[in-house]
Every structure is written in structure tokens, then in C-alpha cells.
Amino acid sequence: MHLQRNALHNELHARPSTYFDAPAQVFHLAFLDEHDAAGAIIRTLCKRHIALADPGEPQGEFPVGSARLKWERHTEFLTLTLVMPGAQPVPWPALPPVLAEIAETYSTLLINADQIQVESEDTWSGNIDTYGFHDPVGSNLDDGKATVWSDLRLNGNGLNHILVLNRQFDSRRLGRVVRRLLEIETYRLVASLTLPVARALSGELRHYENELVELSDANATTDSHDAKALLERITQLSARVTQTRARTRLRFSATEAYSQLVFERIDDLHESRTGDCQQLGTFIAQRFRPTVRYCASTDQRLARIGDAVAQLGNLLQARIQVEMEAQNSQILHSLSTRADTQIKIQKAVEGLSIIAISYYLFNLFKLLYESLVTLGTSITPRTALLAGAPIALIMIGAILHQIHNTRRH
């Protein structure tokens, strides 16, 4: 069996929902996990409440009085969910002390805070106006088995109020529906963290685009003498764009992933219209999509700038390479002409050398013949010529053969 089989298989059960019946109050806080804040929060909770849970686990649950507190660690954030069963004396009770203290201590990392009041048909007031919503949106879920309302506005304590009226859901189905509502809000806000980054990046991208236009115009008019300086400017711009992409890529990728989860969770609600209210999921999707599209377009804009800079650099390098090849061709042509000239001079020298050698060789034979005649040898000039000519030709041929061998090597 593979060493990771159990761990991989149990991922199906890694984050179970909390099951409960209506009525109940659900408080949900999400903290960004910076500088191991998630680990510090979990260790503090486990220590103070003597929980039978391992702080090193990705999720855990323990009782806090009659309520149950559950934590879940995610890649970028930590969520705390407190479920208080039973009806409350007043609508929207204050944040319990166990969460209020954590929220105050880590207020700068608190990215989401939701309060869901779950009512049954026996406990709810019967009128949505009594819950203090201003221009609420709402939906029936699963053919009216439950109804959800919210105005998606933060109250004075920074909580987002959501009212769920349960009609036919059992505790398991109710827990999963509440979990989806909480995930929609948490993922939406974590995904929206990229919006300030995209807005701040807009001016930087405009500067990159203007510089790219200037470099493109310069590439069209610059001669070969200034190409090196232009290539250096393009390289510097490419390095800055690459640095920006490396700095923001993780954030843009996170927004893409979280936004898909938001839209999937909205689809899982199986909404239908209730009264004259706009559907909750439709309202969130319509207001959230522009944020996602703006972040995606900014990421694509940065990618296009990077591709354009790289293409401009390639064009300039190709232009420089063509000019260098032309120069190399001229140099090779000059070398070829010089080599041809040298060969011609060498052949001329060789011809003159053969003439000189032949002249001195025949003079040597003439001196030899005159010496023999002086010594009294009776050799006619004709005989001497017939005897010496083949020898002279053989010697000259040998010299020519040696010259050709030397040139070939």
C-alpha cells in the first residue's frame, strides 16, 4: 500500500460540516494567516478551553459551554465557527466573548465576520422587517425547503447578518447549507484582496505601456550604431515587467481559484425567487463578477505587456543578428578576394621560379658540356642536347611536383 494512501483517501472527510437543528446562532470569523497567526490563535483556544483537540491538525472542534467551536486552517486564512443551539432572547446577540477577544486581538487580520441566525417556522417572527434588514435580498433554497435573507451590510460591530428560515431540512442538510453560505462570503472577500493590488498596479502598467510605445518607435527608426543602447533599455523594461508578474501572480491566481469556488457554491444553493426580493446568489454574483473580471483583465494586461516586450526584444536581436551576418559576409568576401589575389601571386611566383630554375639548370648543363669539350671529349652539340634535355625536364618535373604537394598540404 502506498505510504500516502490513507492520508489522500481521508481528504474526503477532512473538512466535515457542523450539524445542528434550528433555532441556532452561528458566528463565523475568518483571519488571514500572516506570521503564523493561525497557529497562535488555535494554540490559545486549545490552551484556555482545555480542548481535546490537536492544534497541529488542519481542523478541530471542541465544546465551549453549550456551544461548539470549530476551526479550519486553509492555505491563506483560518476560520472559526461557533454554533450556539437554541433560541436567543434577542435577535442578533453580541459576539460571544470567546470570539470577541480573538477578534479584538487580531483585528488587523480579520477579513470576514458573519452572523447567521437560523430560525424554524415556530420561532421566527413571521416578518422579515423585524430583523433590521435594509433593502434585503433573499432566496428560497431547494424548492422552498429553506429561505435565506440578508442585506449584506456590516453592522456597527462589523458583522454581516444572514437570516435562514428552515422549513424541511434535517440537521445535516441544514449544516451543509449554512456552510455554503459562510464559504461564499469568506471566499468572496479573500478573492477581493486582489482588487487593491490591481488598482495600484494600473498606474504602473500605464507607465510600462507608454515606455513600450517609445521603445517600439525607437526600434523602427534607430540605426545599427544605437541598437545596443536600445536593447539594453528593452532588457531593463523586461526585467521590471517580469518582477511585477512574479510579485502579483500568486494573488491573481488566488482570486481566480476563490472566485470559481464562490460561483460553484452559489450554484449549489439551488435558489428560486421569494417574494419581490432579488435572489441572494444573483445579487452576489452580479456585484462580485466585475471585481473578478477587473483583476483578470489586469493580469492579462500585464501578461500582454510582458509578451510584447519579449517580442520587441526578439525583433531587435534578429535585426542586430542580420546586420552582423551581413558584416560577416562582407568580411568573408574580402578574405576570399584576398586569398584569390594571394593564390594568383603565388602562381606567378611559381612560374617565375620555374623559369629561373630552368635558366640556371641549362646554364649548368652548358658549363658541363664546355668542360667536357675542353677536356678533349668528342661530344657533338646535338648529342649533348639530346642527352641533357630529358634530364633537365625530369628535374624540372620533380621540382613542380614538390611545389604542388607543398601547396596541397
WOHU-V354720 format. One record per residue. N is the residue number from 0. SS is DSSP state (alpha for helix, beta for strand, coil for the rest). Layout:
n=N ss=SS
n=N ss=SS
//
This chain:
n=0 ss=coil
n=1 ss=coil
n=2 ss=coil
n=3 ss=coil
n=4 ss=alpha
n=5 ss=alpha
n=6 ss=alpha
n=7 ss=alpha
n=8 ss=alpha
n=9 ss=alpha
n=10 ss=alpha
n=11 ss=alpha
n=12 ss=alpha
n=13 ss=coil
n=14 ss=coil
n=15 ss=coil
n=16 ss=coil
n=17 ss=coil
n=18 ss=coil
n=19 ss=coil
n=20 ss=coil
n=21 ss=coil
n=22 ss=coil
n=23 ss=beta
n=24 ss=beta
n=25 ss=beta
n=26 ss=beta
n=27 ss=beta
n=28 ss=beta
n=29 ss=beta
n=30 ss=beta
n=31 ss=beta
n=32 ss=coil
n=33 ss=coil
n=34 ss=coil
n=35 ss=coil
n=36 ss=alpha
n=37 ss=alpha
n=38 ss=alpha
n=39 ss=alpha
n=40 ss=alpha
n=41 ss=alpha
n=42 ss=alpha
n=43 ss=alpha
n=44 ss=alpha
n=45 ss=alpha
n=46 ss=alpha
n=47 ss=alpha
n=48 ss=alpha
n=49 ss=coil
n=50 ss=coil
n=51 ss=coil
n=52 ss=coil
n=53 ss=coil
n=54 ss=coil
n=55 ss=coil
n=56 ss=coil
n=57 ss=coil
n=58 ss=beta
n=59 ss=beta
n=60 ss=beta
n=61 ss=beta
n=62 ss=beta
n=63 ss=beta
n=64 ss=coil
n=65 ss=coil
n=66 ss=beta
n=67 ss=beta
n=68 ss=beta
n=69 ss=beta
n=70 ss=beta
n=71 ss=beta
n=72 ss=beta
n=73 ss=coil
n=74 ss=coil
n=75 ss=coil
n=76 ss=beta
n=77 ss=beta
n=78 ss=beta
n=79 ss=beta
n=80 ss=beta
n=81 ss=beta
n=82 ss=beta
n=83 ss=beta
n=84 ss=beta
n=85 ss=coil
n=86 ss=coil
n=87 ss=coil
n=88 ss=coil
n=89 ss=coil
n=90 ss=coil
n=91 ss=coil
n=92 ss=coil
n=93 ss=coil
n=94 ss=coil
n=95 ss=coil
n=96 ss=alpha
n=97 ss=alpha
n=98 ss=alpha
n=99 ss=alpha
n=100 ss=alpha
n=101 ss=alpha
n=102 ss=alpha
n=103 ss=alpha
n=104 ss=alpha
n=105 ss=coil
n=106 ss=alpha
n=107 ss=alpha
n=108 ss=alpha
n=109 ss=beta
n=110 ss=beta
n=111 ss=beta
n=112 ss=beta
n=113 ss=beta
n=114 ss=beta
n=115 ss=beta
n=116 ss=beta
n=117 ss=beta
n=118 ss=beta
n=119 ss=beta
n=120 ss=coil
n=121 ss=coil
n=122 ss=coil
n=123 ss=coil
n=124 ss=coil
n=125 ss=coil
n=126 ss=coil
n=127 ss=alpha
n=128 ss=alpha
n=129 ss=alpha
n=130 ss=alpha
n=131 ss=coil
n=132 ss=coil
n=133 ss=coil
n=134 ss=coil
n=135 ss=coil
n=136 ss=beta
n=137 ss=beta
n=138 ss=beta
n=139 ss=beta
n=140 ss=beta
n=141 ss=coil
n=142 ss=coil
n=143 ss=coil
n=144 ss=coil
n=145 ss=beta
n=146 ss=beta
n=147 ss=beta
n=148 ss=beta
n=149 ss=beta
n=150 ss=coil
n=151 ss=coil
n=152 ss=coil
n=153 ss=beta
n=154 ss=coil
n=155 ss=coil
n=156 ss=coil
n=157 ss=coil
n=158 ss=coil
n=159 ss=beta
n=160 ss=beta
n=161 ss=beta
n=162 ss=beta
n=163 ss=beta
n=164 ss=beta
n=165 ss=beta
n=166 ss=coil
n=167 ss=coil
n=168 ss=coil
n=169 ss=coil
n=170 ss=alpha
n=171 ss=alpha
n=172 ss=alpha
n=173 ss=alpha
n=174 ss=alpha
n=175 ss=alpha
n=176 ss=alpha
n=177 ss=alpha
n=178 ss=alpha
n=179 ss=alpha
n=180 ss=alpha
n=181 ss=alpha
n=182 ss=alpha
n=183 ss=alpha
n=184 ss=alpha
n=185 ss=alpha
n=186 ss=alpha
n=187 ss=alpha
n=188 ss=alpha
n=189 ss=alpha
n=190 ss=alpha
n=191 ss=coil
n=192 ss=alpha
n=193 ss=alpha
n=194 ss=alpha
n=195 ss=alpha
n=196 ss=alpha
n=197 ss=alpha
n=198 ss=alpha
n=199 ss=alpha
n=200 ss=alpha
n=201 ss=alpha
n=202 ss=alpha
n=203 ss=alpha
n=204 ss=alpha
n=205 ss=alpha
n=206 ss=alpha
n=207 ss=alpha
n=208 ss=alpha
n=209 ss=alpha
n=210 ss=alpha
n=211 ss=alpha
n=212 ss=alpha
n=213 ss=alpha
n=214 ss=alpha
n=215 ss=alpha
n=216 ss=alpha
n=217 ss=alpha
n=218 ss=alpha
n=219 ss=alpha
n=220 ss=alpha
n=221 ss=coil
n=222 ss=coil
n=223 ss=alpha
n=224 ss=alpha
n=225 ss=alpha
n=226 ss=alpha
n=227 ss=alpha
n=228 ss=alpha
n=229 ss=alpha
n=230 ss=alpha
n=231 ss=alpha
n=232 ss=alpha
n=233 ss=alpha
n=234 ss=alpha
n=235 ss=alpha
n=236 ss=alpha
n=237 ss=alpha
n=238 ss=alpha
n=239 ss=alpha
n=240 ss=alpha
n=241 ss=alpha
n=242 ss=alpha
n=243 ss=alpha
n=244 ss=alpha
n=245 ss=alpha
n=246 ss=alpha
n=247 ss=alpha
n=248 ss=alpha
n=249 ss=alpha
n=250 ss=alpha
n=251 ss=alpha
n=252 ss=alpha
n=253 ss=alpha
n=254 ss=alpha
n=255 ss=alpha
n=256 ss=alpha
n=257 ss=alpha
n=258 ss=alpha
n=259 ss=alpha
n=260 ss=alpha
n=261 ss=alpha
n=262 ss=alpha
n=263 ss=alpha
n=264 ss=alpha
n=265 ss=alpha
n=266 ss=alpha
n=267 ss=alpha
n=268 ss=coil
n=269 ss=coil
n=270 ss=beta
n=271 ss=beta
n=272 ss=coil
n=273 ss=coil
n=274 ss=coil
n=275 ss=coil
n=276 ss=coil
n=277 ss=coil
n=278 ss=coil
n=279 ss=alpha
n=280 ss=alpha
n=281 ss=alpha
n=282 ss=alpha
n=283 ss=alpha
n=284 ss=alpha
n=285 ss=alpha
n=286 ss=alpha
n=287 ss=alpha
n=288 ss=alpha
n=289 ss=alpha
n=290 ss=alpha
n=291 ss=alpha
n=292 ss=alpha
n=293 ss=alpha
n=294 ss=alpha
n=295 ss=alpha
n=296 ss=alpha
n=297 ss=alpha
n=298 ss=alpha
n=299 ss=alpha
n=300 ss=alpha
n=301 ss=alpha
n=302 ss=alpha
n=303 ss=alpha
n=304 ss=alpha
n=305 ss=alpha
n=306 ss=alpha
n=307 ss=alpha
n=308 ss=alpha
n=309 ss=alpha
n=310 ss=alpha
n=311 ss=alpha
n=312 ss=alpha
n=313 ss=alpha
n=314 ss=alpha
n=315 ss=alpha
n=316 ss=alpha
n=317 ss=alpha
n=318 ss=alpha
n=319 ss=alpha
n=320 ss=alpha
n=321 ss=alpha
n=322 ss=alpha
n=323 ss=alpha
n=324 ss=alpha
n=325 ss=alpha
n=326 ss=alpha
n=327 ss=alpha
n=328 ss=alpha
n=329 ss=alpha
n=330 ss=alpha
n=331 ss=alpha
n=332 ss=alpha
n=333 ss=alpha
n=334 ss=alpha
n=335 ss=alpha
n=336 ss=alpha
n=337 ss=alpha
n=338 ss=alpha
n=339 ss=alpha
n=340 ss=alpha
n=341 ss=alpha
n=342 ss=alpha
n=343 ss=alpha
n=344 ss=alpha
n=345 ss=alpha
n=346 ss=alpha
n=347 ss=alpha
n=348 ss=alpha
n=349 ss=alpha
n=350 ss=alpha
n=351 ss=alpha
n=352 ss=alpha
n=353 ss=alpha
n=354 ss=alpha
n=355 ss=alpha
n=356 ss=alpha
n=357 ss=alpha
n=358 ss=alpha
n=359 ss=alpha
n=360 ss=alpha
n=361 ss=alpha
n=362 ss=alpha
n=363 ss=alpha
n=364 ss=alpha
n=365 ss=alpha
n=366 ss=alpha
n=367 ss=alpha
n=368 ss=alpha
n=369 ss=alpha
n=370 ss=alpha
n=371 ss=alpha
n=372 ss=alpha
n=373 ss=alpha
n=374 ss=coil
n=375 ss=coil
n=376 ss=coil
n=377 ss=coil
n=378 ss=coil
n=379 ss=coil
n=380 ss=alpha
n=381 ss=alpha
n=382 ss=alpha
n=383 ss=alpha
n=384 ss=alpha
n=385 ss=alpha
n=386 ss=alpha
n=387 ss=alpha
n=388 ss=alpha
n=389 ss=alpha
n=390 ss=alpha
n=391 ss=alpha
n=392 ss=alpha
n=393 ss=alpha
n=394 ss=alpha
n=395 ss=alpha
n=396 ss=alpha
n=397 ss=alpha
n=398 ss=alpha
n=399 ss=alpha
n=400 ss=alpha
n=401 ss=alpha
n=402 ss=alpha
n=403 ss=alpha
n=404 ss=alpha
n=405 ss=alpha
n=406 ss=alpha
n=407 ss=alpha
n=408 ss=coil
//
